[in-house]
Amino acid sequence: MKQTFTLVVMVLLSLSISFAQTVITHDDHAPQIGDVVQTTYVDVMEAVDPGTTGGGQTWDFSMYTGGETETVTFIDPAGTLWGGEVTSNLAIQLDYRSFLVNYYNVTNSKFANVAMGTHDEEMGDVLMVFDDEMDLLHFPFAYGDSFDDTYSYTMEFSGMSMITSGTMTYNADAYGTIITPSGTYNNVLRVTCVDVETTETWFNGNLIDTSTETYTTYEWYSQNSMPPVAGLDFDAEFPDETSISFNETQTDVDEYVDNMNVAWPNPVDDVLTINTSAFSSESTIRIFNSTGSVVKEIFASGNRIEVAVDDFNSGIYFVTGIGSEGSVINKKVVVL
């Protein structure tokens, strides 16, 4: 009887440990319109150990501080420069001034990159639509799962064509605890991706160059965070250089401005008050709608300004600008 009881306890314990592991699901990890993610990039001029496979791992990246921070907002692709040319249901506009846009399709089973567009003064408008879309996540995805994916796209400009194709192999190969500069995350799932990419460069119908690169990416997912909480990027050509990224999901209250009254009331139906003193005196405050279009621009002067929103369509808007301490302010506001 004692042996039977011990066996039952061991089985239940193993099940509880299994259930504690993070599983990547559509509901918890698929981005949607209005999500705001702040990413800090740290370039390290040395090889960073991503650890081994298996359970019970501990990864300590808390010493990698500093770096550059970028805030992106997931938006409706319909309002972007190439929205009418790309079949997608989600986009991110990385730099509103230079129009660098990534387009995605999100379904219940996967998250995929379908196109990239950029506006450059020399090259003009360049749109790269995937002939074979690039799968970034499959749902659900748990420890021990894996999948392979192929992708391809062509970029053309000034008589030159660059044809890129690749094969990506994803493995959920480890779980444990990760320590980042912003905190400790338990029961995270590590996903390893190996991407072998080949690019052919053609000029006036002649093949002038072929190159193949191998990239390895490690990402750590928490059950309580939509984006991975951390990532490591390796290029096989430069083994002693590592790019580390740390992600945080922004909430209604900007985490980098210790002042919840950036804009109020929220929700608003007639007049929105913006605390201009929270912004740098050299910043232009912009209000974007959920499609990424600018609906209002304000110069940050004085202490506050009132903006009439009764002619705005109901929905989600973002008040953005550079904060007085140099951080990015991205405040979500709901207009009724």
Buried (B, 14 or more C-beta within 10 A) or exposed (E): EEEEEEEEEEEEEEEEEEEEBBBBBBEBBBBEBBBBBBBBBBEBEEEBEBBEBEEEBEBEBEEBEEBEBBBBBBBBBBBBBBBEBBEBBBBBBBEBEEBBBBBBBBEEEBBBBBBBBBBEEEEEEBBBBBEEBBBBBBBBBBBEBEBEBEBBBBBEEEEEBBBBBBEBBBBBBBBBBBBBBBEEBEBBBBBBBBBBBBBBBBEEEEEEEEEEEEBBBBBBBBBEBBBBBBBBBBEEEEEEBBBBBBBBBBEEBBEBBEEEBBBBBBEBEEEBBBBBEBBBEEBBBBBBBBBBBEBBEBEBEEEEBEBEBEEBEEBBBBBBBBBBEEBBBBBBBBBE
